[in-house]
Amino acid sequence: MSTGLDGLAAQDGWQVEGSAARVHYSGATDRYSIEYYAPSECVLYWKVPPEAAGETAVPVGRATVPAPLRERIREDLATAGIDPEIEGQNL
């Protein structure tokens, strides 16, 4: 039986661990880690500092995430058979 996690695992860059999936994206100056949690059907965005900074990634609100990245995540979810509307769900 295929699940949304199976669909994400089949996509470029996504890694599945247990009941969660993660993907990393880098823009011109920003890096993000995006996590999808199947049990709660939610998406979390983490801002990742530059490697040389030695800092820890921090969770960020959707309003601070570039719109093209959010759209890409919704597309990935839809391709995996997951309702893309959950991307905007508040915790």
C-alpha atoms as an extended CHARMM CRD file, in Angstrom:
* protein
*
        91  EXT
         1         1  MET       CA              0.0000000000        0.0000000000        0.0000000000  PROA      1               0.0000000000
         2         2  SER       CA              1.4590000000        3.3340000000       -1.0640000000  PROA      2               0.0000000000
         3         3  THR       CA              1.3980000000        6.3180000000        1.2810000000  PROA      3               0.0000000000
         4         4  GLY       CA              2.1540000000        9.9940000000        0.8730000000  PROA      4               0.0000000000
         5         5  LEU       CA              5.5400000000        9.3140000000        2.4310000000  PROA      5               0.0000000000
         6         6  ASP       CA              6.2680000000        6.7750000000       -0.3000000000  PROA      6               0.0000000000
         7         7  GLY       CA              5.3970000000        9.4490000000       -2.8460000000  PROA      7               0.0000000000
         8         8  LEU       CA              7.7380000000       11.9630000000       -1.2460000000  PROA      8               0.0000000000
         9         9  ALA       CA             10.5380000000        9.3890000000       -0.9900000000  PROA      9               0.0000000000
        10        10  ALA       CA             10.3020000000        8.8790000000       -4.7550000000  PROA      10              0.0000000000
        11        11  GLN       CA             10.9300000000       12.5850000000       -5.4010000000  PROA      11              0.0000000000
        12        12  ASP       CA             14.3280000000       14.1850000000       -5.8390000000  PROA      12              0.0000000000
        13        13  GLY       CA             15.8770000000       15.3110000000       -2.5580000000  PROA      13              0.0000000000
        14        14  TRP       CA             13.2430000000       14.0010000000       -0.1540000000  PROA      14              0.0000000000
        15        15  GLN       CA             14.3560000000       11.6010000000        2.5740000000  PROA      15              0.0000000000
        16        16  VAL       CA             11.9190000000        9.6420000000        4.7100000000  PROA      16              0.0000000000
        17        17  GLU       CA             12.6010000000        8.5910000000        8.2940000000  PROA      17              0.0000000000
        18        18  GLY       CA              9.7950000000        6.8290000000       10.1170000000  PROA      18              0.0000000000
        19        19  SER       CA              6.6430000000        8.9050000000        9.7940000000  PROA      19              0.0000000000
        20        20  ALA       CA              8.3560000000       12.0750000000        8.5730000000  PROA      20              0.0000000000
        21        21  ALA       CA             10.0350000000       13.3350000000        5.4140000000  PROA      21              0.0000000000
        22        22  ARG       CA             12.6250000000       16.0750000000        4.9060000000  PROA      22              0.0000000000
        23        23  VAL       CA             14.0480000000       18.0120000000        1.9900000000  PROA      23              0.0000000000
        24        24  HSD       CA             16.6760000000       20.7730000000        1.8140000000  PROA      24              0.0000000000
        25        25  TYR       CA             16.5660000000       23.7780000000       -0.5010000000  PROA      25              0.0000000000
        26        26  SER       CA             19.1430000000       26.4800000000       -1.1150000000  PROA      26              0.0000000000
        27        27  GLY       CA             18.3840000000       29.8390000000       -2.6960000000  PROA      27              0.0000000000
        28        28  ALA       CA             20.6630000000       32.7010000000       -3.6090000000  PROA      28              0.0000000000
        29        29  THR       CA             21.4340000000       33.4950000000        0.0370000000  PROA      29              0.0000000000
        30        30  ASP       CA             19.0710000000       31.3750000000        2.1180000000  PROA      30              0.0000000000
        31        31  ARG       CA             18.9700000000       27.6980000000        3.0240000000  PROA      31              0.0000000000
        32        32  TYR       CA             15.9230000000       25.8560000000        4.3200000000  PROA      32              0.0000000000
        33        33  SER       CA             15.0600000000       22.4350000000        5.6580000000  PROA      33              0.0000000000
        34        34  ILE       CA             11.4210000000       21.4970000000        5.1570000000  PROA      34              0.0000000000
        35        35  GLU       CA              9.8090000000       18.6980000000        7.1350000000  PROA      35              0.0000000000
        36        36  TYR       CA              6.4930000000       16.9320000000        6.5810000000  PROA      36              0.0000000000
        37        37  TYR       CA              5.0060000000       14.9670000000        9.4790000000  PROA      37              0.0000000000
        38        38  ALA       CA              2.4700000000       12.3520000000        8.3770000000  PROA      38              0.0000000000
        39        39  PRO       CA              0.7110000000       11.7170000000       11.7330000000  PROA      39              0.0000000000
        40        40  SER       CA             -0.1980000000       15.3860000000       12.1910000000  PROA      40              0.0000000000
        41        41  GLU       CA             -0.2500000000       16.2370000000        8.4760000000  PROA      41              0.0000000000
        42        42  CYS       CA              1.8170000000       19.3710000000        8.9130000000  PROA      42              0.0000000000
        43        43  VAL       CA              4.7710000000       21.0530000000        7.2540000000  PROA      43              0.0000000000
        44        44  LEU       CA              7.5120000000       22.8690000000        9.1900000000  PROA      44              0.0000000000
        45        45  TYR       CA             10.1000000000       25.2250000000        7.7190000000  PROA      45              0.0000000000
        46        46  TRP       CA             13.5490000000       25.6120000000        9.2530000000  PROA      46              0.0000000000
        47        47  LYS       CA             16.0140000000       28.3320000000        8.2710000000  PROA      47              0.0000000000
        48        48  VAL       CA             19.4920000000       26.8350000000        8.0570000000  PROA      48              0.0000000000
        49        49  PRO       CA             22.4530000000       29.1400000000        8.7150000000  PROA      49              0.0000000000
        50        50  PRO       CA             25.5160000000       29.1610000000        6.4650000000  PROA      50              0.0000000000
        51        51  GLU       CA             27.7910000000       26.1940000000        7.1590000000  PROA      51              0.0000000000
        52        52  ALA       CA             30.6090000000       28.4290000000        8.3580000000  PROA      52              0.0000000000
        53        53  ALA       CA             28.3800000000       30.1660000000       10.9090000000  PROA      53              0.0000000000
        54        54  GLY       CA             28.2870000000       27.1840000000       13.2550000000  PROA      54              0.0000000000
        55        55  GLU       CA             24.7470000000       28.0630000000       14.3180000000  PROA      55              0.0000000000
        56        56  THR       CA             21.6780000000       25.8700000000       14.6870000000  PROA      56              0.0000000000
        57        57  ALA       CA             18.7030000000       25.7980000000       12.3250000000  PROA      57              0.0000000000
        58        58  VAL       CA             15.6360000000       27.5860000000       13.6680000000  PROA      58              0.0000000000
        59        59  PRO       CA             11.9520000000       27.1450000000       12.8350000000  PROA      59              0.0000000000
        60        60  VAL       CA             10.4610000000       30.0220000000       10.8530000000  PROA      60              0.0000000000
        61        61  GLY       CA              6.9450000000       31.1710000000       10.0650000000  PROA      61              0.0000000000
        62        62  ARG       CA              5.5190000000       30.6080000000        6.6140000000  PROA      62              0.0000000000
        63        63  ALA       CA              5.2430000000       34.3590000000        6.0410000000  PROA      63              0.0000000000
        64        64  THR       CA              9.0530000000       34.5630000000        6.0120000000  PROA      64              0.0000000000
        65        65  VAL       CA              9.5100000000       31.7340000000        3.4840000000  PROA      65              0.0000000000
        66        66  PRO       CA              9.8040000000       32.7930000000       -0.1810000000  PROA      66              0.0000000000
        67        67  ALA       CA              6.5660000000       32.1820000000       -2.1090000000  PROA      67              0.0000000000
        68        68  PRO       CA              8.2920000000       30.1350000000       -4.8580000000  PROA      68              0.0000000000
        69        69  LEU       CA              9.6280000000       27.7030000000       -2.2380000000  PROA      69              0.0000000000
        70        70  ARG       CA              6.2190000000       27.3310000000       -0.6230000000  PROA      70              0.0000000000
        71        71  GLU       CA              4.6840000000       26.6680000000       -4.0350000000  PROA      71              0.0000000000
        72        72  ARG       CA              7.3430000000       24.0480000000       -4.7570000000  PROA      72              0.0000000000
        73        73  ILE       CA              6.5240000000       22.2740000000       -1.4960000000  PROA      73              0.0000000000
        74        74  ARG       CA              2.7990000000       22.3070000000       -2.3450000000  PROA      74              0.0000000000
        75        75  GLU       CA              3.6240000000       20.8140000000       -5.7570000000  PROA      75              0.0000000000
        76        76  ASP       CA              5.7670000000       18.1040000000       -4.1480000000  PROA      76              0.0000000000
        77        77  LEU       CA              2.9590000000       17.2530000000       -1.7240000000  PROA      77              0.0000000000
        78        78  ALA       CA              0.3850000000       17.0650000000       -4.5210000000  PROA      78              0.0000000000
        79        79  THR       CA              2.6520000000       14.8440000000       -6.6260000000  PROA      79              0.0000000000
        80        80  ALA       CA              3.0280000000       12.5390000000       -3.6090000000  PROA      80              0.0000000000
        81        81  GLY       CA             -0.7500000000       12.2760000000       -3.2230000000  PROA      81              0.0000000000
        82        82  ILE       CA             -0.8810000000       14.5270000000       -0.1450000000  PROA      82              0.0000000000
        83        83  ASP       CA             -3.3700000000       17.3810000000        0.0560000000  PROA      83              0.0000000000
        84        84  PRO       CA             -1.2350000000       20.4490000000       -0.7710000000  PROA      84              0.0000000000
        85        85  GLU       CA             -3.4700000000       22.6640000000        1.3810000000  PROA      85              0.0000000000
        86        86  ILE       CA             -1.8610000000       21.2480000000        4.5200000000  PROA      86              0.0000000000
        87        87  GLU       CA              1.2550000000       23.2590000000        3.6620000000  PROA      87              0.0000000000
        88        88  GLY       CA             -0.5590000000       26.3490000000        4.9490000000  PROA      88              0.0000000000
        89        89  GLN       CA             -1.9320000000       24.7220000000        8.0880000000  PROA      89              0.0000000000
        90        90  ASN       CA             -0.9870000000       26.5080000000       11.3010000000  PROA      90              0.0000000000
        91        91  LEU       CA              0.2750000000       24.4620000000       14.1980000000  PROA      91              0.0000000000
